[in-house]
Amino acid sequence: GRHLSAPSACPRAAAVFGKRIPEMKITTRYFGAVQGIVGIEKEVVECGEGLTLQDFIALLESRHHGIRIAVRSEEGRLRDSVAVAVNGNIIDTDAPAPLKDGDEVVVLTAVAGG
């Protein structure tokens, strides 16, 4: 896996915490079409504390070109074929979901066909 650092990934945390943004590490795993796009199965992403799942998905989209097309519809909503889990629980990505240090986020897409 890769190790990425994004200390400026959460401007909201910078405003809350001042100059020093507490860091958190999120283990991210990819399955299905998304894994093919990013080319890796797992990475640890460092980001500022206070990030929500929605912010984190946007961060992943900015880091890995092609994810947005795979996971979002033309209207910008997550596709029905995409599931996101935090610590083993599938999360409704429309609801606010704050992340914390040490969380594991899994992004998976269903394989088309039948």
Beta strands, then each sheet from edge to edge (+ up, - down):
strand 1: 2-6
strand 2: 23-31
strand 3: 42-48
strand 4: 82-86
strand 5: 89-90
strand 6: 104-109
sheet 1: 1+ 3+ 2- 6- 4+ 5-
end
